[in-house]
Amino acid sequence: MGIAESTPDELPSDAEEQLRSGEQQLELSGRRLRRLPSAVCALSRLQKLYVSGTGLRELPEEIEELRELRILALDFNKLERLPDGLCRLPRLTRLYLGGNRLLALPADFAQLQSLRCLWIEGNFLRRFPRPLLRLVALQSLQMGDNRLRALPAELPRMTGLRGLWLYGNRFEEFPPALLRMGRLHILDLDRNRLGGFPDLHPLRALRVFSYDHNPVTGPPRVADTVFLVGEGAVERMAERDEPTPRPPPRRPARAFEDEEEEDLLIGGAGSRTLGAPGDSLRALEAAPGLGT
C-alpha cells in the first residue's frame, strides 16, 4: 500500500498515528518532499524528526519552534543552505546532514551548544566551518567525503571531540593541529593524499587510527594500544609485545540514540554487534559515548 500524499503544508495522513504512541517522534523519511510541511513546525513537543532521502530542498525558519527536538535527520536530501532557525534548537544533540549540497554552515551554528554528534559527510565543504570550533561539547564529527585540504590551528579548542572522520578529503600533509588533539579516540584519514605521518605518540588517548588508501609505504608510529587499519597495519600489530587490540565494532545504524547507551566505549563489554563490516572505520562515526 502506498503512502497517502498530503498538501505541502499539511502533516502526512499517518502522522497522528505516529505521534499517538507518546514517543514524540515523527518519521518522514523516503517520502517526496521539496520542503518541510509547515505543520511539522507546530509540533512543539517533538523530540525526534527523521526527514532523510526525501528530496528536500529547503527548510523553513519556523523550524526553530521545535524547541524540544533532540534528534534531527536531514541526510540524503538536496539542501544547499541551512536556515538560521535551525541554529536555535537548544536541546538538539544529534544532527545528520550527510549527502546534501552544503558549501558552508551558518555563523549561528555555534549556538547549538548541546550538539554531541554531527554527520556532515558527503557535502561540498572546502574549508572547515569555523562555527564548529565553538562547539566544545561535540564528541563525534563525521566530515568524510568533502573537499577539505587543511584544518584550522584552533581545532584543539574542541575539547570534547572523541571521534573525527576525515576520510575521502584532499589532505596532502598530516594536519599539524591533530597532534594537539590529545583526547581523540578515533581518527579516520582514509582515502586522502598523505605520503607520510609524524610520530603519533602525542595522541595519548588514541584507540583507532585508519589511514588506508593513502600513498604511504607503512604505518605511523603509535602506541601499542592503537588499532591500525591500512598498509602494513597487520604486520606492525603482530610485532607488538602486547596482544593486538580488539578491532572496533563496525558501522552502527544511525542508532546510538538512547540515553542508556551514552557510555558506550569502543569495543567495550557493553558494545553491540553492529552489522556487517564496512569499508573502513566509518564504524563508530555516530557513537556518542566515546569516553571522557
C-alpha positions as CSV (number, residue, x, y, z in Angstrom):
1,M,0.0,0.0,0.0
2,G,1.4,3.4,-1.0
3,I,1.8,6.3,1.3
4,A,-1.0,8.8,1.1
5,E,0.0,12.2,-0.3
6,S,-0.6,15.4,1.6
7,T,-0.5,19.1,0.6
8,P,2.8,20.8,1.2
9,D,1.7,22.5,4.4
10,E,-0.1,19.5,6.0
11,L,1.1,16.6,8.0
12,P,1.1,13.2,6.3
13,S,-2.1,11.2,6.9
14,D,-0.3,8.8,9.2
15,A,1.5,11.4,11.4
16,E,-1.2,11.5,14.0
17,E,-0.9,7.7,14.5
18,Q,2.9,8.0,14.8
19,L,2.5,10.8,17.5
20,R,-0.2,8.9,19.4
21,S,2.4,6.4,20.6
22,G,3.7,9.1,23.0
23,E,7.3,8.9,21.8
24,Q,7.2,12.4,20.3
25,Q,8.8,11.0,17.1
26,L,7.9,11.7,13.5
27,E,9.3,9.6,10.6
28,L,9.0,11.2,7.2
29,S,12.0,9.6,5.5
30,G,11.6,8.3,2.0
31,R,8.6,10.5,1.1
32,R,8.7,13.1,-1.7
33,L,9.1,16.5,0.0
34,R,10.6,19.6,-1.6
35,R,10.1,21.4,1.6
36,L,9.1,20.5,5.2
37,P,5.4,20.8,5.8
38,S,4.8,23.9,7.9
39,A,2.5,21.9,10.2
40,V,5.6,20.0,11.4
41,C,7.0,23.1,13.0
42,A,3.9,23.4,15.1
43,L,4.7,20.2,16.9
44,S,6.3,22.0,19.8
45,R,6.8,18.8,21.9
46,L,8.5,16.8,19.1
47,Q,11.8,15.2,20.2
48,K,12.9,13.2,17.1
49,L,12.4,14.1,13.5
50,Y,13.6,12.0,10.6
51,V,13.4,13.5,7.1
52,S,16.0,11.5,5.2
53,G,16.1,10.9,1.5
54,T,13.0,12.9,0.6
55,G,14.5,15.3,-2.0
56,L,14.1,18.2,0.5
57,R,15.5,21.5,-0.9
58,E,14.8,23.9,1.9
59,L,13.8,24.3,5.5
60,P,11.6,26.9,6.9
61,E,12.9,29.4,9.5
62,E,10.0,28.2,11.7
63,I,11.9,25.0,12.4
64,E,13.2,26.9,15.5
65,E,9.8,26.4,17.1
66,L,10.8,22.7,17.7
67,R,12.4,23.7,21.0
68,E,12.3,20.2,22.4
69,L,14.0,18.5,19.4
70,R,16.9,16.2,20.3
71,I,17.5,14.3,17.1
72,L,17.1,15.7,13.6
73,A,17.9,13.7,10.5
74,L,18.1,15.6,7.2
75,D,20.6,13.4,5.3
76,F,20.5,12.4,1.6
77,N,18.5,15.4,0.5
78,K,19.2,18.4,-1.7
79,L,19.8,21.1,0.9
80,E,22.2,23.9,-0.3
81,R,21.9,26.0,2.8
82,L,20.6,25.9,6.4
83,P,18.2,28.5,7.8
84,D,19.3,30.4,10.9
85,G,16.3,29.0,12.7
86,L,17.9,25.6,12.8
87,C,20.7,27.1,14.9
88,R,18.2,27.9,17.6
89,L,17.3,24.4,18.8
90,P,18.6,24.4,22.4
91,R,18.2,20.7,23.1
92,L,19.5,19.3,19.8
93,T,22.1,16.6,20.5
94,R,22.3,14.7,17.1
95,L,22.2,16.3,13.7
96,Y,22.6,14.3,10.4
97,L,23.3,16.4,7.3
98,G,25.2,14.0,5.2
99,G,24.7,13.7,1.5
100,N,23.4,17.2,0.8
101,R,24.9,20.1,-1.2
102,L,26.2,22.3,1.6
103,L,29.1,24.6,0.9
104,A,29.2,26.1,4.4
105,L,27.4,26.4,7.8
106,P,25.6,29.4,9.1
107,A,27.6,31.6,11.5
108,D,24.9,31.0,14.2
109,F,25.6,27.2,14.0
110,A,27.8,27.8,17.1
111,Q,24.6,28.3,19.1
112,L,24.0,24.6,19.1
113,Q,25.8,24.1,22.4
114,S,24.0,20.8,23.2
115,L,25.2,19.2,20.0
116,R,27.2,16.0,20.6
117,C,27.1,14.2,17.3
118,L,27.3,15.8,13.8
119,W,27.3,14.0,10.5
120,I,28.1,16.3,7.6
121,E,29.8,13.8,5.3
122,G,29.3,13.9,1.5
123,N,28.8,17.6,1.1
124,F,30.9,20.3,-0.7
125,L,32.9,21.8,2.2
126,R,36.2,23.2,1.1
127,R,37.0,24.8,4.4
128,F,36.5,23.6,8.0
129,P,33.4,25.5,9.2
130,R,34.7,27.9,11.9
131,P,31.4,27.8,14.0
132,L,32.3,24.2,14.9
133,L,35.3,25.4,16.9
134,R,32.9,26.8,19.5
135,L,31.0,23.5,20.0
136,V,33.0,22.3,22.9
137,A,30.5,19.6,23.8
138,L,30.7,17.9,20.4
139,Q,32.0,14.4,20.7
140,S,31.6,12.8,17.2
141,L,32.3,14.7,14.0
142,Q,31.8,13.0,10.6
143,M,33.3,15.1,7.8
144,G,34.2,12.4,5.3
145,D,33.9,12.8,1.5
146,N,34.2,16.6,1.5
147,R,36.9,18.8,-0.1
148,L,39.0,19.8,2.8
149,R,42.7,20.4,2.4
150,A,43.6,21.8,5.8
151,L,42.3,22.1,9.4
152,P,42.4,25.3,11.5
153,A,45.1,25.7,14.1
154,E,42.4,26.3,16.7
155,L,41.0,22.8,16.3
156,P,42.1,21.8,19.8
157,R,39.5,24.2,21.2
158,M,37.1,21.3,20.6
159,T,38.0,19.7,23.8
160,G,35.0,17.3,23.8
161,L,35.9,15.7,20.5
162,R,36.5,12.0,20.7
163,G,35.8,10.7,17.1
164,L,36.9,12.5,13.9
165,W,36.2,11.1,10.4
166,L,38.1,12.9,7.6
167,Y,38.2,10.1,5.0
168,G,37.8,11.0,1.3
169,N,39.1,14.6,1.6
170,R,42.1,16.2,-0.1
171,F,44.8,16.3,2.6
172,E,48.3,16.1,1.2
173,E,50.0,16.6,4.6
174,F,49.0,15.4,8.1
175,P,47.3,18.4,9.6
176,P,49.5,19.7,12.5
177,A,46.5,20.7,14.6
178,L,45.7,17.0,15.0
179,L,48.8,16.4,17.0
180,R,47.4,18.6,19.8
181,M,44.1,16.6,20.0
182,G,45.2,14.6,23.0
183,R,41.8,13.4,23.9
184,L,40.9,12.0,20.5
185,H,40.0,8.3,20.5
186,I,39.2,7.7,16.8
187,L,40.8,9.3,13.8
188,D,40.0,8.2,10.2
189,L,42.1,9.7,7.3
190,D,41.3,7.0,4.7
191,R,41.4,8.0,1.0
192,N,43.4,11.2,1.2
193,R,46.7,12.0,-0.4
194,L,49.0,11.6,2.6
195,G,52.6,10.5,1.8
196,G,53.6,10.1,5.4
197,F,52.9,10.7,9.1
198,P,54.6,12.2,12.1
199,D,55.0,10.3,15.3
200,L,51.5,10.0,16.7
201,H,52.5,9.1,20.3
202,P,51.3,12.6,21.4
203,L,47.8,11.4,20.8
204,R,47.8,9.5,24.1
205,A,44.1,8.7,24.1
206,L,44.0,7.3,20.5
207,R,42.5,3.9,20.2
208,V,41.8,3.6,16.5
209,F,43.7,5.1,13.5
210,S,42.7,4.4,9.9
211,Y,44.9,5.6,7.1
212,D,44.1,3.1,4.3
213,H,44.2,4.1,0.6
214,N,46.9,6.8,1.0
215,P,50.2,6.8,-0.8
216,V,52.2,5.7,2.2
217,T,54.5,2.7,2.5
218,G,53.9,1.8,6.1
219,P,52.1,2.5,9.3
220,P,52.8,5.5,11.5
221,R,54.5,5.3,14.9
222,V,51.7,4.9,17.5
223,A,51.3,3.4,21.0
224,D,50.8,-0.3,21.1
225,T,47.2,0.2,22.3
226,V,46.1,1.7,19.0
227,F,44.3,-0.5,16.5
228,L,45.6,0.3,13.0
229,V,43.9,0.0,9.6
230,G,46.0,0.5,6.5
231,E,49.1,-0.6,4.6
232,G,51.3,-2.7,6.9
233,A,49.0,-2.4,9.9
234,V,48.6,-6.2,10.4
235,E,52.3,-6.8,10.3
236,R,53.0,-3.9,12.7
237,M,50.4,-5.1,15.2
238,A,51.8,-8.6,15.0
239,E,55.2,-7.4,16.1
240,R,53.9,-6.0,19.4
241,D,54.7,-7.5,22.7
242,E,51.1,-6.8,23.9
243,P,48.2,-8.6,22.4
244,T,46.6,-7.0,19.4
245,P,43.8,-4.6,20.5
246,R,40.3,-5.8,19.7
247,P,39.0,-4.4,16.4
248,P,36.2,-1.8,16.9
249,P,32.6,-2.7,16.1
250,R,31.7,-1.7,12.6
251,R,29.4,1.0,11.3
252,P,26.3,1.4,13.5
253,A,23.0,2.1,12.2
254,R,22.3,5.7,13.0
255,A,21.3,4.2,16.3
256,F,23.1,5.3,19.4
257,E,20.1,7.5,20.4
258,D,19.1,6.2,23.7
259,E,20.4,7.8,26.9
260,E,21.4,4.4,28.3
261,E,23.9,4.0,25.5
262,E,25.7,7.2,26.2
263,D,28.6,5.5,28.0
264,L,29.4,3.1,25.1
265,L,33.1,2.7,24.8
266,I,34.9,1.4,21.7
267,G,35.0,-2.4,21.7
268,G,33.9,-2.3,25.4
269,A,31.9,-5.0,27.1
270,G,28.7,-3.2,26.5
271,S,29.1,-2.7,22.8
272,R,26.6,-4.3,20.4
273,T,27.1,-6.3,17.3
274,L,26.7,-3.6,14.7
275,G,26.2,-5.5,11.5
276,A,28.5,-6.3,8.6
277,P,31.9,-4.7,8.3
278,G,32.1,-1.5,6.2
279,D,35.0,-0.4,4.1
280,S,36.8,1.2,7.0
281,L,36.3,2.8,10.4
282,R,33.3,4.7,9.4
283,A,32.4,2.2,12.0
284,L,31.9,4.4,15.0
285,E,31.0,7.6,13.4
286,A,27.9,8.1,15.4
287,A,28.8,6.5,18.7
288,P,28.1,9.4,21.1
289,G,29.7,8.0,24.2
290,L,33.4,7.9,23.2
291,G,34.6,8.3,26.7
292,T,35.9,11.3,28.6
